[in-house]
Amino acid sequence: MSLSDISARTLIERADCLVPELPASFLEQRWYAVYTCANREKRVAQQFSTRGIDHFLPLYESPRRWKDRTVRLQLPLFPGYVFARLALKNRLRLLQVPGVVSLVGFDGRPAPLPEEDLAQIRAFLDHGFRVEPHPYLQVGKRVRVISGPLEGTIGVISRRKNRSRFVVTIEAIRRSVAIEIGEGHLRPF
């Protein structure tokens, strides 16, 4: 063994000692809200697909009337946000995507989202409910769905044009979505 082999091995061993071990939270894959540039949600989602980043961009249909016709547009349910599932150690890969501004967080640290929140949104879309954005509600009556495909889901009840609306809120991004649902399916929480 030569002197250069011994010094190289020593340097590698010393380098291993200097690298701090990552906390488990950096290694675990969790869902995060990704803040995007205005009107870039679909492009960011497309780039995530190209780069193999697990993501979710919920869309809803919005009819728009123009002079000569009515068009149904696919718009983001949460304007300015795309959801991505990743381990924080890989966040640089995500932040390098054009159109990505930052990961949503508090005190400079990305905040993971509860998987249940995204599962509820997916359930609404998968079951064909008419979903649309709704203003964020801080106060209101919390209710639980007691029957049907959304049984067990918790949200807030509101009214619009004499119809009951069930509102689910994602606290981390201060956004809500609403679906129309009969009050017979709801009970106070």
N, C-alpha and C positions, 0 to 999 in steps of 0.2 A: 504494500500500500504506500503510495507516494504522499509527500507532504501536502500537495494540493488536494488530494482526495480527503485527507484528514481535515484540512481547513474548510473544505466545502461541506463535509458532513457536520462539522461543528457549527457552521453558519446556519445550515438547515435546521439543526436541532435548536439553536438559539432562536431562530425565527419562529419556530413552532411555539416556543415558550412565550413570545411576545404577542402572539395573536390571541386576543381575548375570545373566549367561547361565547357564541351567540345565545341569547336567552331563548327559551322554547317558543315564546310568542313570535319570534322572528322566523322560525322554521315552520310553524303551523300555517296551513292554508286557510285563510278566512276571507269573507266578503268585505269589500271596502267600496265606498262611494268615491268615484273619480270625478272631479270637477273639470269641465271642459270649456273651451272657448265657446262663445255664443254660436248657436246653430251648427255645431261641429259634432254632435253626438253620433250621428250615423257614420260619419267618416272615421271617428275614433273607434267605433265598434267594428267597422270593416278592417281597420289596421290591427285591432286586437285579434280578429280572426286570422288574418294573414300571419301574425307573429305567434299564434298558438296560445294566446292569453285567454283563459276562461272568463267569459263576460256575460252580462245580461243587460239588454236595452229594451225595456218594456215600451211598446208603442200602442197608440189608440187611434181610431179613425175619427176624423173631424170633417164634416161636410163644409165646403166653402163654396159660396155662390159668387160666380163671376158674371160678367155682363151677359154672356151667351150660354152658359152652362153651369151645372153644379158638379164639383169635383170632390172626391173623398181622399183627403190627405192622410198619410201615416205620420203622426207626430210623436215625439218623445213624451211619455207620461210624466217624466220629471225633467223639464227643460234644464239643460246645463249639466246633467249627470248621466254617467254610465256606471254600472256596477261591475266590479272585477273581483275575481277570486284568485288570490295569490299569497305566497309567503312574503313577508316584508323584506326578507333578504334579497328578493328579486324585484323590488320596486323600481329600481333604476331602469330596467327593461320597459316597464310601463310608463315611467315619466319621460322617456325619450320619444314616445309616440307623438307625432305632430297633432296639435289640438288639445293635448292634455295639459291642464294648468297645475293641478295638484291632487293629492289624496285628501279627502275631507278628514279633519281631525281636530283635536283640542290641545292647546298648549304645545303646538308644534309636533305632535305625535299623531299619526294616522289612527283613526278610531274604527275598529271592526264593527260591522253591522250584525245584528242578530239574524241568524239564518231564517228564523220564523217569519220575519218581516218580508223577506224576499219570497219565501214559500207562499205566503198569503197572496202577494201580487201575482205570482205565477198561477196560483189556483184560480184567481179571478179571470185571468186571460184564458187559461186552458178550458174553463167551463163556459166560455162565451158570454160572460157578463159584459154589459156596456160599462166600460171604465173610462173615466176622464179625470183630469187634474182637479183638485179641489183646494181652496185656500187652507193654509195650516190653521188648525184649531187648538187653542190652548185650554179652553174651557168647554164643557159640554157633558152630556150624560154618556157614560161608558156603558156599552152593551155587549152581549155575547150572542152570536148566532147559535140557535138551538136546534135547527134542522136544515137539511139540504146539504149540498156539497161543501159548504163553508162552515159546517157545524164546528163550534169551538173557537172560531175566530173572534177576536175581541177588537172593538173599535168604538167610535163615537157616533151617536145618532144626530142627524141634522134634518132640516126640512127645506124643501125648495118646491115652490108651486104646488103646495098641498101634497107632496110626495115625500115619503121617508127615504133618507139617504144614509147609507152606512159608510162611515169614513174611517179609513185605516191610515195611521200616521207613521212615518219613519222619522223618529226623533233626531237622528244624527244629522240629517240634511234639512230638517224643518220643512218637510213637504208631506202632503196628504193626497190620497186618491179617494174617490167616492163612487159607490155603486147604488143603484136603486134597488130596494129590497122591501118587502112587505113587513109591517111591524109584527105580524103574527110569527115571524121567524126570529124575533129578537126578544131577549130578556135582560133586565138590568144586571149589571156585573157586580 
